[in-house]
Amino acid sequence: MKHIRRFLGALAKKLMPGWKKQEEGTRKLPQWVFECEPGPISDEIIKDRWDGNVLHCANNKYTSPKLGYVRRRGWGGLAPGETHYKYIAEFLDLRNLRVLEMGPHEGHHSILIEKMGARESVAIEGNMDNMAKCLRIKEKYGLTKTTFYQANVEELYNNKVPAPFHGRFDLIFCLGFLYHLPEPQKAIEWFAKQSGTLFLGTHYVEKNAEDKYRGNFEKGTITHNANIYNGLWYGEYDTSRGSGGTLDGMSPRSFWLYENDLVNMAISSGYSKVHVLGKDIVNGLPYIYILADA
C-alpha cells in the first residue's frame, strides 16, 4: 500500500507540477489557490512588523489597498484565524451585546466583534506593544464602539488592581488567551463574575496526542478550591531576556489543561452548561472551542 501511495504521489507531481502541500491534517491544496493572495502590507504610522493579518481586514471605514484573503500558515499547520472564523460565524450572534474581549493582541477580532453588531466592546490587553497596535487599529478602522484598556489580567483576577470598566457583560470573548496564563482557574472564575456566557478557544492537552507536546512542556497539577487539575506547564519565554514578546504571556510559565480538567474547571467556576463546540489543530497543536453558560 505504501508503494502505491508513493507511486501515486510521484505521478501527481509529474502531472500537476503546481501542486503545493499545505499542512492541515492530510489535505493538499494546489498552487493556484494561493496565487490571488495579496502581498504583505504595512501601516504608515506603526511601521514595525505585525504578527497577524489584521491590516488586510476591511470595514466601512477602511479597506486595504491590497484587498484579498490571506492564508496564514503557522508551525506545522494553519494559524489561528483559519480555524477561529468558522466557530465565530457558526456559534456567535453579537448583535446588541456588551462584550468583554480578553487579549485582543493586535485588534483583529476586535474589528470582527464590532462588525458583528456588538453594542459595546471592551478589550483588555497586557502587552504595551500590542496595546499601541490596538489603538492604531481603533483609529484606522473607526471602531467607535470598542474601548481598549491596558491591564494585566493576572493582577485583575488576583484583586491587585481594580477593573478599568464597570458593570457586567453579555459575553466574554476569549480566543488564544487562556493558555498564556499560569492560573487559568482564577481567570475562569473571574470571567464568570463578569459574564454568564463564555466563548473560549484555547490550546489544551489532548490525551491521545501527548507525544506532540515537546520542548518547553512539563507535566504538573494545579489546585484550586480543593480541586486538583492536571495538565502541562509551558515555558512562555526565557526569563534571562526579561519580559516576553508580543506573542507571549505576562508570566514566564503558563498552564495547559486536559480537556476534562478544563470542562470541570469551567463548571466549578460557575458555568453550569459547558458545550465543546469542536477541536482543531492550530499552530501544530490541539485546540478546543467551548461555549459555556451559567
C-alpha positions as CSV (number, residue, x, y, z in Angstrom):
1,M,0.0,0.0,0.0
2,K,2.8,2.4,0.9
3,H,4.4,1.7,-2.5
4,I,1.1,2.5,-4.3
5,R,0.8,5.8,-2.4
6,R,4.4,6.8,-3.3
7,F,3.7,5.9,-6.9
8,L,0.5,8.0,-7.0
9,G,2.3,10.9,-5.2
10,A,5.1,10.9,-7.8
11,L,2.6,10.7,-10.6
12,A,0.6,13.6,-9.3
13,K,3.8,15.7,-9.1
14,K,4.5,15.0,-12.7
15,L,1.0,15.6,-13.9
16,M,0.4,18.6,-11.7
17,P,3.7,20.4,-11.1
18,G,1.9,23.4,-9.4
19,W,0.5,21.2,-6.7
20,K,1.6,22.5,-3.3
21,K,1.2,20.7,0.0
22,Q,-0.3,22.6,3.0
23,E,-0.4,21.0,6.4
24,E,-4.0,20.9,7.6
25,G,-4.4,17.3,8.5
26,T,-3.8,15.5,5.3
27,R,-5.3,18.0,2.9
28,K,-3.3,19.3,-0.1
29,L,-4.1,22.5,-1.9
30,P,-3.0,23.4,-5.4
31,Q,-0.7,26.3,-6.1
32,W,-3.5,28.3,-7.8
33,V,-5.3,28.6,-4.5
34,F,-2.6,30.9,-3.3
35,E,-2.0,32.9,-6.4
36,C,-4.7,35.5,-5.7
37,E,-3.4,36.3,-2.2
38,P,-2.2,39.9,-1.8
39,G,1.3,40.6,-0.7
40,P,2.3,42.0,2.7
41,I,1.2,45.5,3.6
42,S,2.4,47.8,6.3
43,D,0.9,50.6,8.4
44,E,2.0,54.2,7.7
45,I,2.1,55.0,11.5
46,I,3.4,51.8,13.1
47,K,5.9,50.5,10.7
48,D,7.1,47.6,12.9
49,R,6.3,44.1,11.9
50,W,2.7,43.0,12.6
51,D,2.2,39.4,13.8
52,G,-1.1,38.7,12.1
53,N,-3.3,39.7,9.1
54,V,-5.3,42.5,10.8
55,L,-4.1,45.1,8.2
56,H,-5.8,43.0,5.5
57,C,-9.2,43.4,7.1
58,A,-11.9,45.7,5.7
59,N,-14.9,47.5,7.0
60,N,-16.9,50.6,6.2
61,K,-14.1,52.9,7.4
62,Y,-11.0,51.3,5.9
63,T,-10.2,49.0,3.0
64,S,-6.7,47.6,2.5
65,P,-5.0,48.7,-0.7
66,K,-4.4,45.1,-1.5
67,L,-7.7,43.5,-0.8
68,G,-7.8,39.7,-0.7
69,Y,-7.9,36.7,1.6
70,V,-4.5,35.7,3.1
71,R,-3.9,32.2,4.5
72,R,-1.5,32.4,7.4
73,R,0.3,29.1,8.0
74,G,1.6,28.5,11.5
75,W,4.0,26.0,12.9
76,G,3.1,22.7,11.3
77,G,-0.4,23.8,10.3
78,L,-2.8,26.7,9.8
79,A,-2.5,29.8,12.0
80,P,-5.3,30.6,14.5
81,G,-7.5,32.8,12.2
82,E,-8.0,30.0,9.8
83,T,-9.9,27.9,12.3
84,H,-11.3,30.7,14.6
85,Y,-13.5,32.2,11.9
86,K,-15.8,29.2,11.4
87,Y,-16.6,28.9,15.2
88,I,-17.2,32.6,15.5
89,A,-19.5,32.6,12.5
90,E,-21.4,29.4,13.4
91,F,-22.0,29.9,17.1
92,L,-21.9,33.6,17.9
93,D,-24.6,36.3,17.4
94,L,-23.2,39.5,18.9
95,R,-26.0,41.9,17.8
96,N,-26.7,44.4,20.6
97,L,-24.4,42.6,23.1
98,R,-21.9,44.1,25.5
99,V,-18.7,42.1,25.0
100,L,-15.5,41.8,27.1
101,E,-12.6,40.7,24.9
102,M,-9.6,39.2,26.6
103,G,-6.2,39.6,24.9
104,P,-7.1,41.3,21.6
105,H,-3.4,41.1,20.5
106,E,-3.4,43.4,17.5
107,G,-7.2,44.0,17.3
108,H,-8.1,41.5,14.6
109,H,-11.0,40.0,16.5
110,S,-11.9,43.5,17.8
111,I,-12.8,44.5,14.2
112,L,-14.9,41.4,13.8
113,I,-16.8,41.9,17.1
114,E,-17.8,45.4,16.1
115,K,-18.7,44.3,12.6
116,M,-20.9,41.6,14.1
117,G,-23.1,44.2,15.8
118,A,-21.9,44.4,19.4
119,R,-23.5,47.3,21.2
120,E,-20.2,47.8,23.1
121,S,-16.9,46.0,23.2
122,V,-14.3,46.4,26.0
123,A,-10.9,44.8,25.3
124,I,-8.2,44.1,27.9
125,E,-4.6,43.9,26.6
126,G,-1.5,43.5,28.8
127,N,1.4,43.9,26.3
128,M,2.4,47.5,25.7
129,D,3.4,47.0,22.0
130,N,0.2,45.1,21.3
131,M,-1.8,47.9,23.0
132,A,-0.2,50.5,20.7
133,K,-1.3,48.5,17.7
134,C,-4.8,48.0,19.1
135,L,-5.2,51.8,19.5
136,R,-3.9,52.3,15.9
137,I,-6.5,49.8,14.6
138,K,-9.2,51.6,16.6
139,E,-8.3,54.8,14.8
140,K,-7.6,53.2,11.4
141,Y,-10.9,51.2,11.3
142,G,-13.0,53.7,13.1
143,L,-14.0,51.4,16.0
144,T,-16.4,53.7,17.7
145,K,-18.0,51.0,20.0
146,T,-14.7,49.5,21.1
147,T,-12.6,50.6,24.1
148,F,-9.1,49.2,24.7
149,Y,-7.6,49.1,28.2
150,Q,-4.0,48.1,29.1
151,A,-4.2,45.8,32.1
152,N,-2.6,42.6,33.3
153,V,-5.4,40.1,33.8
154,E,-3.3,38.2,36.4
155,E,-3.5,41.3,38.5
156,L,-7.2,41.7,37.9
157,Y,-8.1,38.1,38.9
158,N,-5.8,38.3,42.0
159,N,-7.5,41.6,43.0
160,K,-4.3,43.5,42.9
161,V,-5.8,46.3,40.7
162,P,-9.4,47.4,40.1
163,A,-11.1,46.6,36.8
164,P,-10.9,49.5,34.4
165,F,-14.6,49.0,33.5
166,H,-17.9,48.9,35.3
167,G,-20.9,46.6,35.1
168,R,-21.4,43.1,33.7
169,F,-21.2,41.8,30.1
170,D,-23.4,39.7,27.9
171,L,-20.4,37.6,26.7
172,I,-16.7,37.0,27.4
173,F,-14.8,36.6,24.1
174,C,-11.6,34.7,24.9
175,L,-9.6,33.3,22.0
176,G,-5.9,32.5,22.1
177,F,-5.6,33.8,25.6
178,L,-6.2,31.3,28.4
179,Y,-3.2,29.1,27.6
180,H,-0.9,32.0,28.3
181,L,-1.9,32.1,32.0
182,P,-0.3,30.4,35.0
183,E,-3.6,30.3,36.9
184,P,-6.4,29.5,34.4
185,Q,-8.7,28.5,37.2
186,K,-8.6,32.0,38.7
187,A,-9.1,33.5,35.3
188,I,-12.2,31.5,34.5
189,E,-13.6,32.2,37.9
190,W,-13.1,35.9,37.3
191,F,-14.7,35.6,33.9
192,A,-17.8,34.1,35.5
193,K,-18.1,37.2,37.7
194,Q,-18.1,39.4,34.6
195,S,-20.5,37.5,32.4
196,G,-22.8,34.4,32.4
197,T,-21.6,33.4,29.0
198,L,-18.1,32.5,27.9
199,F,-16.8,31.9,24.4
200,L,-13.4,30.2,24.8
201,G,-10.9,29.0,22.3
202,T,-7.6,27.7,23.7
203,H,-4.8,25.2,23.4
204,Y,-5.3,22.2,25.6
205,V,-3.6,18.8,26.3
206,E,-5.1,16.1,24.1
207,K,-4.5,12.8,25.9
208,N,-4.4,11.0,22.5
209,A,-1.6,13.2,21.3
210,E,0.7,13.7,24.3
211,D,3.7,13.0,22.1
212,K,3.1,16.3,20.4
213,Y,4.0,18.3,23.5
214,R,7.7,18.6,23.4
215,G,10.4,21.1,24.4
216,N,9.1,23.6,26.9
217,F,6.4,21.4,28.4
218,E,6.5,19.7,31.8
219,K,3.8,17.6,33.5
220,G,2.1,19.2,36.5
221,T,-1.0,19.9,38.5
222,I,-2.7,22.9,40.0
223,T,-5.1,23.1,42.9
224,H,-8.0,25.5,43.4
225,N,-10.8,25.3,45.9
226,A,-9.7,21.8,46.9
227,N,-9.9,20.7,43.2
228,I,-6.8,19.2,41.5
229,Y,-6.4,19.9,37.8
230,N,-4.0,18.0,35.6
231,G,-2.1,19.4,32.6
232,L,1.3,20.7,31.4
233,W,3.4,23.6,32.4
234,Y,4.7,25.6,29.4
235,G,7.7,27.9,29.3
236,E,6.4,31.1,27.7
237,Y,9.8,32.8,27.5
238,D,13.3,32.8,28.8
239,T,13.4,35.0,32.0
240,S,17.1,35.9,31.2
241,R,15.8,38.1,28.4
242,G,13.4,39.9,30.7
243,S,9.7,40.0,29.7
244,G,8.0,38.1,26.9
245,G,7.3,39.3,23.4
246,T,4.1,40.2,21.6
247,L,3.0,36.6,21.4
248,D,3.9,35.6,24.9
249,G,2.0,35.7,28.2
250,M,2.8,38.1,31.0
251,S,4.3,35.4,33.2
252,P,7.3,33.1,32.2
253,R,5.1,30.0,32.7
254,S,1.6,29.1,31.8
255,F,-0.6,26.0,32.5
256,W,-2.3,24.0,29.7
257,L,-5.2,21.7,30.9
258,Y,-6.5,18.4,29.7
259,E,-10.0,18.6,28.2
260,N,-11.9,17.0,31.1
261,D,-10.0,19.2,33.6
262,L,-10.8,22.3,31.5
263,V,-14.5,21.5,31.4
264,N,-14.6,20.6,35.1
265,M,-12.8,23.9,35.9
266,A,-15.4,25.9,34.0
267,I,-18.2,24.1,35.8
268,S,-16.7,24.6,39.2
269,S,-16.2,28.3,38.4
270,G,-19.9,28.9,37.9
271,Y,-20.7,27.8,34.3
272,S,-23.3,25.1,34.6
273,K,-23.6,24.3,30.9
274,V,-20.3,23.7,29.0
275,H,-20.6,22.8,25.3
276,V,-17.5,21.6,23.5
277,L,-18.1,23.1,20.0
278,G,-15.2,21.4,18.3
279,K,-11.5,20.7,18.2
280,D,-8.9,21.6,15.6
281,I,-5.1,21.9,15.1
282,V,-3.7,25.4,15.5
283,N,-0.1,26.1,15.0
284,G,0.6,22.4,15.1
285,L,-1.1,21.7,18.4
286,P,-4.6,20.6,19.6
287,Y,-7.0,23.5,20.1
288,I,-10.5,23.3,21.7
289,Y,-13.6,25.7,21.3
290,I,-16.1,25.9,24.2
291,L,-19.3,27.9,24.8
292,A,-20.2,28.0,28.4
293,D,-23.3,29.4,30.2
294,A,-24.0,30.0,33.8
